[in-house]
Amino acid sequence: MTNRDLSVSSSSTPPAAAVPARPEQFDEQTRAALDHIDRQAVRVVADGRPERTRTGYAQDWASWTTFCAESGVPLLAVTPGTLTAYVEWLWTQPGWKTGSLMAPSTIDRRISGTVVSAREEHGVKPEKGVARLARNRLAQLVKEMEKSGEKRGRGQAAPLLVDHLVTISAACPENLRGIRDRALVLMHFAVAGREHELAANRVRDYADAPGGIQADLRVSKVRPRVVPVPYGSRPSICPVRAWTAWKEAAELTDPDGPAWRRLHSRWHTLMGGGLSAEGIGDVITRAGARAGIDVRFTGHSPRRGLATSSRLKGHDQIVIAKQGGWAPHSKVLASYLEVVDQWEDNALLGVL
């Protein structure tokens, strides 16, 4: 091998890297291909959302469609001005379930659902902060409402507390419906569940553990979680014992079958399907009425009740949040706990 063999010629120097084309320089074919990729990505994410979320967005878009038809606004004209006009229109509309004027929280969700649907379902590209003006107008309307003393919506759900559980459990008849209702109310409270989380549960989602049950809330619009449910100190309101009694009485042997089965309205016999999210809430409401409790409970009452009851026993917000799947510093959870804290941590304690 000679020195000539070891030498590197000047012609072997790597060429300078090509300058990449900027987005504004893309040709029509490239733009079309990228738009297709974007639409596919949006569709994959949208299809992966929980059914409850997809249904909510569909209802929001249907509401926007009605507004556009009545006001003459083009359907895809999602702009700061049209969204603000939409808020004004919604403010005069009755709520879906209550029949009273629409709650501000519902209007806020309608705005979000409209913007998301326009972007993801119809390819509209709203400007950044497109809903800011509409939300500012909503805030003004809320202030006017509070000043006048007007009430809208149903307000926060009443908390279902431990004393209520005792009364409800005692009032449940010793038939299949009573056994199911007792188990459902107690488990709903224990896991601080949302209605749709329990409606999605299968028998296998309640697994026996040395200290009780591991409840797998695998379907959630927020965050799936596995919740440890220990044996209760009082057998009459123990969620573990109540679940076992329901499972045995209903002969729930199929691990993939619904955990909370529908019952015939007259004969109280098992039916093929499971309870819907709305059906879960109806069981909670009827259980409270059956027990003669003067408070009207909803499907959210056990969830709020667990947070309230746990705080009364001195548990930290982080611990409560983990049980119920709230964000660690959830403002909603904090508002529930504030009801307790205002008496336990009051500036007047020891003063007067």
N, C-alpha and C positions, 0 to 999 in steps of 0.2 A: 504494500500500500504506500503510495507516494504522498508527499505534502500536498500535491494538487488534489488528491482524492479527499483530503481532510478540509480543504478550503471551502468556504461558503461563498457562492457567487452573489453579487448584488441583486441579480434577478430573482433570487429565492425569497426576498423580503415579503412578508404577508401584505396584501393590499389593505388600504385603509377601509374600516367598516363603512358600509353604505349608510347614508342618513335615512332613518325610517320616515315613511310618509306620515304627515300629520292628518288628524281626522278630517279637517276641512279639505284635504287633498284627495280623499277617497273617491273612487269612481262610483257610478251608479250601481254597478253589479256588487261591489264590496258593501256599499251602504245597504242594499237590499238583503244581502246575506247576514249582515250584522243585525238588522232589524228582525229578521227571522229568528236568530239566536236569542235576542232579547225577549221576543214574544214567547218563545218556548220556555225560557227560564222563568218568566213571570207565571206561565201556566203551571209549571211544575210546583212552584211555591204555593200558588193559590190552591191547587188540588190537594196539597198536603195539609191544608188547614183543617181544623176540626169541623165537622158538619154544622155544628151550632154557629160557628163563626161565618161559614159560607152562607148559611140561611139568613143570618143577620144582615150581611152585606147585600143580599138579594132584596131583602125588605127595604133597606135604605135606598137602594137604587129605584125600586118601585115607587117609593115616596117621592123621590126627585123627579121621576117620570110624570107623576101626577101633577106636581107643581109646574113643570114645564108646559104640560098640556093646558093647564088653567091660565097660566100667565103669558103664554106665547114665547117663552124663552127657548131657544134652540137646545135640543137635548144635550149636546156635547159642549155647550158654552159654559164650562165650569170655570168661572172667574171670580175675583174678589167681590165684584158688584152683584153678580147673580147669586152667589152663596149668601150674601148679606140679605138680599131680597127673600131668599129661601128661608132664612131664620125668621124673618118677619112673618112669613106665611105659616111656618110651623108653629109659631107662637099662638096662633089662633086655632090650631087643629086639636081635636080630642085625642087622648092617649089610646093606644091599641086595646089595652086590657081594662083600664080604669073608667074610660068614658069621660073623665074630666080632662081639662086642658093639659097639653103635653108637658111632661116634666123637663126642666132644663137639661138634665143628664141625658135624656132620650134625644133631645135636639142636638146636643153636642155629638152624640154617637152617629146621628143621621149625617151630620157634616162629614165626619171621618169616613163613613161608609160610602158616601157619594164620591169623595175625592179618590179613595182607593179603587172603587169600581170604575170610575172614569179612566184612571190610569192603567189599571191592570186588565180590565175587560174590554175597553173600547179604544185603547191606544192613545188616549189624550195625554198630553204632557203639560199639566198645569204649572204655572209659575211657582217658584219657591215661596212658601208662606202664603199660598193662595187662600187659606181659610182664616188667616189672622184677623182680617177686618170683620168677618162674620162672627168670630168668637168674641171680638171686642163688643159688637152689638149685642150679642147674647148676654154678656156680662152686664151691660147697661140695663137690659130688660130684667135681669135677675135682681139688680139693685132696686129697680122700681117696684118689682113684685114684693120684695122684702119690706120696703118702706110702707107699702099699702096693706101689708099683712095677708096678701093673697097666698093660698096654698095650692100647690100643684103636685100631681102624682100621688103615690101612696106613702112616700117618705121611706125611711129606713125600716127594715124588717124588725119586728119585736124580737128580742133575744129569748130563746127557749132555754130556761135555766134548770138547774138540778132539781129544785122543788117541783117544777113543772114535769120533769121526767118521772118523778115518783108518782104524781097524780095520774099522768097519762098511762103509765105502765099498769097501775092498779085498775084503770078503767077499761083496759083492753080485754075483751071476752076471751075465754079459753077455747076458741075455735081457730080454724086455720087463718082467718082474716085477722083475728086479734093477735095471734102468735107472730104473723108476718109484720103487722103494724108496729108491735112492740120492738121487734128486732130492727126494723128499718129506722124507727125514730132514734133508738139508742146508738145504732151504728153510724147514722148520719151525724149525730152529735159527736161521737167519739173521734171520727176522722175529720170533723169540721168540713164536711164535703159540700160540693156544689151538686145541684140536682142531676146535671148531665153526667157527672163523674160516677154517681151511684147507679144511674140508669144503664151505664155501659158495663158495669161489673158482671163478671161471670162467676160461677161457683168456685172455680180454681183461684180466683183473685183473693179469696179469704183462706189463707193457708194457716194450719195449726202451727203454733210455736210454743216452746217451753213456758213462756210467760203469758201466753194468750193467743192472739191472731196477728198475722202480718197482712194488712189490707193493701192490696195493690191497686191504686187508683191510676191505672195506666192510660186512661183516656181523659185528657184535661185540656181545656182551651188555654190554660196558662202554663202549668208545668206538672207533668205526671210525677207521682211520688208513691213510695211505699210507707205506710203509716203503721207503727206498732200499736196495737190495741191491747192493753193488759186487762187481766181480770179485774172487775170492780169489787170493792169491799162490801157492797150491798147486792146480794143476788138478784133482787127485784129489778135493779136497773143496771145489771152487768151486761154490756154489749156482747161479750164473748159467749156467755151462757144463752143469751137470747138468740144469737145467730145459730148456735148449735141446735137449739130447740126448733127453730124454723127449718133448718136444713133437714132435720130428722122427720118433722111432721109433714113437710112437703115432699119428702123422699127425693131430694135434689142429688141424684147420683151421677148426672152427666156433668163432668167438670167444665164443659164448654157451654152449658146452658145458662140462661139468665139467672143471676143471683136473686133478683127481686121479681117474682113472677106476678102476672096479673091473675085476678080471681074473678069468677063469675059474680056479677052484681047481686044475683038472687040466691044461688046455691052455694056460693063461696068455694067452689071447686077450682082446681088449678086450670088455667088456660095456657095455650102454647107459648105466647109471647111474654116478654118482660115488660115492666113498667117503663113508660117514657119519662123524660125529665119532668114534664108537666104532671104526669101521674105521681111521681115521687113527691112533688110539692103538695098535690091534693091529699095524699096520705097524711102528711104532716098537719095540714089544715084540719082535716076531719078528726084526727087523733086529739087535737086540742079541744075541738068542739065537743067530742064525745065525753071528754073528761070534765066538761063544764067550766073550762077556764075562760075567763072573760076577755082574754087577749086573742086576737086573730093571728095565728102563726102562719108563716109562709114557708116555702122550701128553703129560704135563706136563714130562717130563724135558728135552726140547730147550729149552723156555722157561726153565727154571731154569738149564740149562747155559749158555745165552747170557749170562744175568745174571752167573753165576759167572766164566765165561771172560773176559767184558768187564772185570769188576772186576780180575781178575788182570793185565790189561794197563793198569790205571790209569785207566779211564774213570770219569767222575763219575756219581753216581746219577741225575741229571737226564737225562743223555744215554742211559743204559740204559733209564730209564723211558719215554722218548720212543720208542725202538725197539720196546719190547714192549707199549706201551699201558698201562703202569701209571700210577697217579696219581703226580705228582712226588715225593711224600713217603710213598709206599705203605709200610705196616708190613710187608706180606708181602715186598716187594722188599728192604726193609732187613734182614729176617731172613736172606735169601739172601746178601746182601753181607757181613753180619756174620761169616759162616763164613770168608770171605776176610780180612776186616779184622782178625780176632782174631790172625792171624799176621803180617800186614803192619804193623799198628799196635799192637804189644804193649808193655806197660809194662816188660817184661824185656829188650827188645832193647837191646844195648849195656851192659846192667847186669851180666849174668853171663857 
